Amino acid sequence: SRSSFITNYIQKQVGITKDRLEHPLSNAVTMFFSFMAGSLFPVIPFIVLSKSLAAITAVILTMLALFSVGVAKAHYTKRSWFKSGLEIAVVGLGAGIVGYLIGHLVSLLV
């Protein structure tokens, strides 16, 4: 079918193969360390700075890190590095805002 063809085409372009997906332990370890490294940007400022300065610094560092991930993604997807960086940064910012709002709403209920 057409959607299967498109999926296969995209997988070949990005380099996703069955061989890469058949190593669940290796994939899990990679994801673990990726999440650990990514969580340092929003957490470290709160360990070393005052609360008000840490919040601003954490947002800035996190946005720069997300933008960098988007730029790296552009290498594989062959898209514009700026658009790719901006896309990841905006998605991350949106996720952060939604998470903050949900946390705020839950705190009002408790």
WOCORFEN-V220513 format. One record per backbone hydrogen bond with DSSP energy under -1.0 kcal/mol. NH is the residue of the N-H (numbers start at 0). CO is the residue of the C=O. Records with the same first field share a line. If there is no record, write none. Layout:
NH->CO  CO
//
This chain:
4->0
5->1
6->2
7->3
8->4
9->5
10->6
11->7
12->8
13->9
14->10
15->10
20->16
21->17
26->22
27->23
28->24
29->25
30->26
31->27
32->28
33->29
34->30
35->31
36->32
37->33
38->34
42->38
43->39
45->42
46->43
47->43
48->44
53->49
54->50
55->51
56->52
57->53
58->54
59->55
60->56
61->57
62->58
63->59
64->60
65->61
66->62
67->63
68->64
69->65
70->66
71->67
72->68
73->69
76->72
77->73
83->79
84->80
85->81
86->82
87->83
88->84
89->85
90->86
91->87
92->88
93->89
94->90
95->91
96->92
97->93
98->94
99->95
100->96
101->97
102->98
103->99
104->100
105->101
106->102
107->103
108->104
109->105
//
